[in-house]
């Protein structure tokens, strides 16, 4: 599974990145969480708001810093889709 946090480097973006890494660890996943601050990559996805949580190159959460339980739900939902 490809998990990415895209953002400008602001506090909210960094917070989402840290929460996502923690969620992955709590789910006992070995997926690496990539943090992308390249504005061109964000624009290529057609997004204008950050932070963005993307799973398998698809945005699943935009413009919000969710709590860790919401992030885990999004990750688990994509695990189920991979089966």
C-alpha positions as CSV (number, residue, x, y, z in Angstrom):
1,X,0.0,0.0,0.0
2,X,1.3,3.5,-0.9
3,X,0.5,6.1,1.8
4,X,1.4,9.7,1.2
5,X,0.8,12.9,3.1
6,X,1.0,16.0,0.8
7,X,1.3,19.5,2.2
8,X,3.2,22.7,2.3
9,X,5.2,21.9,5.4
10,X,2.9,23.8,7.8
11,X,2.0,22.6,11.3
12,X,-1.2,20.9,10.2
13,X,0.6,19.0,7.4
14,X,3.3,17.8,9.7
15,X,0.7,16.8,12.3
16,X,-1.2,14.7,9.7
17,X,2.1,13.1,8.7
18,X,2.9,12.2,12.3
19,X,-0.6,10.9,13.0
20,X,-0.5,8.8,9.9
21,X,2.8,7.2,10.8
22,X,1.4,6.4,14.2
23,X,-1.8,5.0,12.7
24,X,0.3,2.7,10.5
25,X,2.3,1.5,13.4
26,X,-0.8,0.9,15.6
27,X,-2.3,-1.2,12.8
28,X,0.9,-3.3,12.7
29,X,1.5,-2.3,9.0
30,X,4.9,-2.1,7.5
31,X,3.9,0.5,4.9
32,X,6.1,3.5,4.7
33,X,4.4,6.9,4.9
34,X,5.9,9.4,2.4
35,X,5.7,13.1,3.1
36,X,5.6,15.3,0.0
37,X,6.0,19.0,0.0
38,X,6.3,19.5,-3.7
39,X,3.5,21.9,-4.7
40,X,3.6,20.6,-8.3
41,X,2.7,17.1,-7.1
42,X,-0.3,18.5,-5.2
43,X,-1.4,20.4,-8.2
44,X,-1.0,17.3,-10.4
45,X,-3.5,15.6,-8.2
46,X,-6.0,18.4,-8.9
47,X,-6.0,19.6,-5.3
48,X,-5.9,23.2,-4.0
49,X,-6.2,22.5,-0.3
50,X,-3.8,20.8,2.1
51,X,-3.0,18.7,4.0
52,X,-3.8,15.7,1.8
53,X,-3.8,12.0,2.8
54,X,-3.5,9.9,-0.3
55,X,-3.6,6.1,-0.4
56,X,-2.5,4.3,-3.5
57,X,-2.2,7.7,-5.2
58,X,-5.9,8.6,-4.5
59,X,-6.8,11.4,-2.2
60,X,-8.9,10.1,0.7
61,X,-8.8,13.1,2.9
62,X,-8.2,16.7,1.9
63,X,-7.9,19.9,3.9
64,X,-8.3,18.5,7.3
65,X,-6.2,17.0,10.1
66,X,-8.3,14.1,11.3
67,X,-7.9,12.2,14.5
68,X,-5.9,9.0,14.5
69,X,-9.0,6.8,14.5
70,X,-10.3,8.3,11.3
71,X,-6.9,7.8,9.7
72,X,-6.9,4.1,10.8
73,X,-10.4,3.7,9.3
74,X,-9.2,5.1,5.9
75,X,-6.2,2.8,5.9
76,X,-8.2,-0.3,7.0
77,X,-10.8,0.5,4.2
78,X,-8.1,0.4,1.7
79,X,-6.6,-2.9,3.1
80,X,-10.1,-4.4,2.6
81,X,-10.1,-3.2,-1.1
82,X,-6.7,-4.8,-1.8
83,X,-8.1,-8.3,-0.8
